[in-house]
Amino acid sequence: MLLVNLSIMTLGFYGVLWYKGFLDFGLGKAIILIFVELLLITAIAILFSSFSSPLLSSLFTVTSYLIGHLSWGLPLLADKLESSAGRWLCLVLYRVIPNLEYLNIKGEVVHQVPMGGEEILLAAGTGSATPRWS
């Protein structure tokens, strides 16, 4: 269902770009990683809905999305903490939580930063590996 939804939205998006004269098929890289992010968030939502109420599972899913996009700050927080237990917890959470910012390449694609297929596959396959362009 996600694939069908994203395909329809992509066709509409490319239709608008074609109409405005800005057609660029390089945006497909970002769309692929958006699909991977949608798959990951849907899997998290299904996980939470299997043992929680609808309200709590939606709250946990939105929180997971936000934490996934803000997890880049955990190593920075670990550097600022004086407690070794706090530093350890931040670094463990950084390794465990999927870093959704690696799947967010919209800015790089729009500004035409060169990215190879292996970086896209690495980001899509893991969601936590550091692509070379960052």
C-alpha positions as CSV (number, residue, x, y, z in Angstrom):
1,M,0.0,0.0,0.0
2,L,2.9,2.3,0.8
3,L,4.4,1.6,-2.6
4,V,1.1,2.4,-4.4
5,N,0.6,5.6,-2.4
6,L,4.1,6.8,-3.0
7,S,4.0,5.9,-6.7
8,I,0.8,8.0,-7.2
9,M,2.3,10.9,-5.3
10,T,5.6,10.6,-7.3
11,L,3.7,10.6,-10.6
12,G,1.8,13.7,-9.4
13,F,5.0,15.4,-8.3
14,Y,6.8,14.7,-11.6
15,G,3.7,15.9,-13.4
16,V,3.9,19.2,-11.6
17,L,7.7,19.4,-12.2
18,W,7.1,18.6,-15.9
19,Y,4.4,21.3,-16.2
20,K,6.7,23.9,-14.5
21,G,9.7,22.9,-16.6
22,F,11.9,21.6,-13.8
23,L,11.8,17.9,-14.5
24,D,14.8,16.2,-12.8
25,F,14.9,12.5,-12.4
26,G,17.7,12.8,-9.9
27,L,14.9,13.3,-7.3
28,G,14.2,9.6,-7.5
29,K,17.1,9.0,-5.1
30,A,15.3,11.0,-2.4
31,I,12.0,9.3,-3.2
32,I,13.6,5.9,-2.8
33,L,14.9,6.8,0.7
34,I,11.5,8.4,1.6
35,F,10.0,5.0,0.8
36,V,12.5,3.3,3.1
37,E,11.8,5.7,5.8
38,L,8.0,5.1,5.4
39,L,8.6,1.4,5.6
40,L,10.6,1.8,8.8
41,I,8.1,4.1,10.5
42,T,5.3,1.7,9.5
43,A,7.1,-1.2,11.0
44,I,7.6,0.7,14.2
45,A,3.9,1.6,14.2
46,I,2.9,-2.0,13.8
47,L,5.3,-3.0,16.6
48,F,3.8,-0.5,19.0
49,S,0.2,-1.3,18.0
50,S,0.7,-5.0,18.7
51,F,1.0,-4.4,22.5
52,S,-0.4,-0.9,23.1
53,S,-3.6,1.1,22.8
54,P,-4.2,3.1,19.6
55,L,-3.5,6.4,21.3
56,L,-0.2,5.2,22.9
57,S,1.0,3.5,19.8
58,S,0.5,6.6,17.7
59,L,2.2,8.7,20.4
60,F,5.1,6.2,20.5
61,T,5.4,6.1,16.7
62,V,5.5,9.9,16.4
63,T,8.0,10.1,19.2
64,S,10.2,7.4,17.4
65,Y,10.0,9.5,14.2
66,L,11.1,12.6,16.1
67,I,13.9,10.8,18.0
68,G,15.1,9.2,14.8
69,H,15.5,12.6,13.1
70,L,17.1,14.1,16.2
71,S,19.4,11.2,17.2
72,W,22.4,13.0,15.5
73,G,22.6,15.1,18.7
74,L,23.2,12.2,21.0
75,P,27.0,12.1,20.5
76,L,27.1,15.9,21.1
77,L,25.1,15.5,24.3
78,A,27.5,12.7,25.4
79,D,30.5,15.0,25.0
80,K,28.8,17.6,27.3
81,L,27.8,15.2,30.1
82,E,30.0,14.8,33.1
83,S,28.5,11.5,34.1
84,S,30.1,8.4,32.5
85,A,26.8,6.5,32.8
86,G,25.0,9.3,30.9
87,R,27.7,9.3,28.2
88,W,27.4,5.6,27.9
89,L,23.6,5.7,27.7
90,C,23.7,8.4,25.0
91,L,26.2,6.5,22.9
92,V,24.3,3.2,23.2
93,L,21.0,5.0,22.2
94,Y,22.8,6.5,19.3
95,R,23.8,3.1,18.0
96,V,20.4,1.4,18.7
97,I,18.0,4.1,17.4
98,P,17.8,4.3,13.6
99,N,19.2,7.6,12.4
100,L,16.5,8.8,10.0
101,E,18.5,11.8,9.0
102,Y,20.7,9.5,6.8
103,L,17.5,8.8,4.8
104,N,16.8,12.5,4.4
105,I,18.8,13.5,1.3
106,K,16.3,16.0,-0.1
107,G,18.7,18.9,0.3
108,E,21.6,17.1,-1.2
109,V,19.5,16.1,-4.2
110,V,18.1,19.6,-4.8
111,H,21.6,21.1,-4.6
112,Q,23.0,18.4,-6.9
113,V,25.6,17.0,-4.5
114,P,27.0,14.0,-6.3
115,M,25.9,10.7,-4.7
116,G,26.6,7.2,-6.0
117,G,24.3,4.3,-5.9
118,E,26.3,2.5,-3.2
119,E,25.7,5.3,-0.8
120,I,22.0,5.3,-1.5
121,L,21.9,1.5,-1.0
122,L,23.9,1.7,2.2
123,A,21.6,4.3,3.6
124,A,18.5,2.4,2.5
125,G,19.9,-0.9,3.8
126,T,20.9,0.2,7.2
127,G,19.4,3.5,8.1
128,S,22.3,4.0,10.5
129,A,25.4,3.9,8.4
130,T,27.2,7.2,7.6
131,P,27.0,8.0,3.9
132,R,30.1,9.6,2.4
133,W,28.4,12.9,1.5
134,S,27.6,13.9,5.1
